[in-house]
């Protein structure tokens, strides 16, 4: 069975071009226009999806070509965008930036796998006709790319038509609009990227201003029509939520918030009851849980590399007083679903890191419920 998912990929010529700002503007503008948008991020990124969710109030998912194969990515989008009018994907870094010196696992990869038209965000500040050379270079580097147009960022209103004329004349592709310089909506950043959404003051006001501006300066209807040209995706069989067979503690607060929504949902689809707690503010762990040391002795694990929670070392030692790092260095972790080992990984502690992995699991008198 096929499912028509209108979809569009938003990428850029490189980092710091304003992709996330443009993405938030589009999400807000579409939402204000009554369009239900399901957002995605390509690449290993946790912070940008938090901003997506602040706009859409829906989980943001990851079209991550490093972790996913093409079929799995197509099924993920087909399954999670069914209740949306539009799927909007934010690329990582520049359009062709992948592993090493290649385009492998790049936004280009995502657009090819999902057969999704791509629009590039371009910042033409301090340029004239040279902006066309950049745009033409992206079109020519991979002849079979899916770039279909451009959006301009940080452009004065009086200069937008100037740059639009240059790009459209030299490339033959449309410019779908622009965002002006908006100092009041600038998102603060640090060495690892943007601050998290919870840390940004007056975030809702910034989102509202971006959305209202985009409705005036960007051709939203044309972008939505462009998304409609994407071909149907295979509709996967949606998994049912089984009864809970075990409880899994998940650290979640201002410090511990780096999760892929699809991984948490995968655990729920395999019987996990997720119980959220805060290592920063909670004085005790959730009821009916034991710490890693006891779970290790009992051979009970429900975690793996992409599922574990991270806790700062001093918090870890405070919670599990009396345990030493040596106790946790060589335990093999397994996800047990219906008695089968689904995934296995190694729990290790890096003495140069301020973080350690830990697992909390419900243990009954007879062991885990199978």
C-alpha angles and dihedrals in degrees: 000000000000127000123199108225112179103218142171133187119218113204137153146212090262146322118310091032091117102259095146093046090049091045092053090047092053094044091050094043094049091047091051087051092055096256115138108221128194110203131209138181123213113217137024099311129137103169102057092054089056088061091047090054091049087062104036100031086220129108112270115223134205126243088193112172091191093063100026134061118221096261093049091049092050091050091048093055094042091051100043099041097052094103094045133085094216138019112214118190124196114209126218123244113328123348095257098033109122140137113337111322094339138086092238111134092008132132085264088060091052093050091050096047094046094038087231127160112241129214119196124219109221127190105203097179114145092012138101123180089347088082087072091058090057093048093046090048091058091049094050102040092077109018094201096053122133099231107140104167150338143255121205122222132198093012124148111239091242092055099046095087090047094057093039091057093050096048096044093046095048100039104028090227126113129252106222097200143288147251118230124223105284109182091178092064098045110136113225118237141187136193095293095044137271124356111258118267092253091057097055115097117227091004094159091053090051091049092049092050092049091050095048091047093049091051088060100040107030128066097234094171091055092049091050090049088050090053089053090065092069111108122245121277126222108266110230124212106265113236118237123231107248124207113280112271098175141009120240123194115219120192108226130166140099092307101035108049108114104120138134107233091215091058093054090047090049089056090050090050087056096053104275121146103207114217114188122210138166121239087193100054110013116095094204140022121258115279121271094027130118130201126255097264094058092041090052092054090049093046093236117143133155105176146079140181098291095037106050127107121233124220128184111256096244091052090048093053091046093052095043100037113182095030121109130211089246089065090064104038105096108028116132111221124216135186107220116201118171089343093304127115105239100176136359131201140162123255109216135165121222110212089208093056130083090212135075132184121242137176130211119195139172112247123190125195089264095044127255120343109255 
